[in-house]
């Protein structure tokens, strides 16, 4: 069983009394020899006056550090904005990989054997905040539906994605960027009866087809922009969605998680390597996503497809055989989840044009 994880982020009266008493002490000589030393009280008053600014300046000096952490500059609201409490701080301060801007904050942490040193386990948690729904898109290999597969790094770079993970291999429901390409097909396998929908207001809703029916037409009226059909569904409304077996087989994984509108996460789990990482089973995935604090979570396509790409480079370790001898395993992908500062038409800055000050590249620098 996984353990809990923490996800990622301060005398004056006595001095015043003394200062107040000094003029009273200076007045005594003035009372005994008023005619001879009429200016002495003035002199003592001058010293008292000169001391006052020093006392008032001290709090100002102590306030300076609080001013250094300036909030994120505000901008005019625009269509597609989905959150009014976008973080005004660096969410990737302790991350291994990070992208930080006024529109999108991505912080990726790598975990190595965090729960049991005797069980090899490596996974990556990408915490994602966005101001606008346009920053969360999906894409097809070669830019079109049903055009085969594409290398994951090439795919992500072509789409100018700062962060990308594999999707569902177009299993069942295919709904991308507001366009429905294929409806939810029926399947006998309980593993492929989980659906998550993303709406134009940034909210997400999950459906367990083992326990209910999805009226897609009704959901489209509510403004669905993305849909994923795979499974199993891991969390629904904060609770484990179904019963899982602790002793099930472990595999490489990709998991999509939802916190609130504008706040999401994706997790990549390395696996099928007895020395480095053996992966996770469904029970462990559900527990991890619950401990991360997600409201809903869906298992996406894993195995040799499981891949996380940051700034055009794969940072996870896909399983499989390096057939081309280029140091890359895994397999080509049919679809990916994409995160970048896209506009409403799906355009985003090229990766080589991104301001380096926004990035922390970890071991891919």
FENSUL-V581212 format. One line per field, one symbol per residue. psi: psi as a letter, one per 30 degrees, with the letter a starting at -180 (. if undefined). A space follows every 50 residues. Layout:
# FENSUL-V581212
psi->???
This chain:
# FENSUL-V581212
psi->kklkkka...eeeeeeeeeffeeeeffeeeefieeeiffeeeeeeeeeef feeeeffeeeeffeeffeiklkkllkklkfkfkghkkgljfgeglekkkk lffkkkkkkkkjhfejffjkkklkjjkkkkekfffjllllkgglkhgblk keeeeeeeghkekkllcgghkbkjjkhfkjekljlkkfkffhhkkkkklf gfllklkjfffakjieeeeeffhkfkkkjbllkekkhflkflklkfglkk lklkkklkelkfjllkkkjlahjfeekfalleeeeeeeeeffglelkkka kbbffjkkkkhgkjfliklakiefgggkaalllfllkkklilafggklkk efgkjfffkjgbgg.
